Amino acid sequence: MRRALQIDEQSSGTNHPHVAIRLNNLATLLHATNLLTDAGPLMRRQLEIFVKFTRATGHAHPHLQAAIGNYVALLREVGQSQEQIVATLREMATEL
């Protein structure tokens, strides 16, 4: 999965939606194997790519809502409160 991600990054660029899908696949595997701290940054990066796509095109990427839901669920699982999650998402939105 890491190799597939690397290939997509090289061929499509680091901010392409295909890369985001690869990030999701790897993050899902890491999450399933209880490597939450490794999965978190990948989920965040995936979400960032979909947000950038949405802003650039004016159309929400079809996987955007699922990416938000998965990232929020992971943040809850690692113990973040609702207020911390909202702050994280707001911070991310202002950085992009």
Secondary structure by P-SEA (a helix, b strand, c coil): caaaaaaaaaacccccaaaaaaaaaaaaaaaaacaaaaaaaaaaaaaaaaaaaaaaccccccaaaaaaaaaaaaaaaacccaaaaaaaaaaaaaac
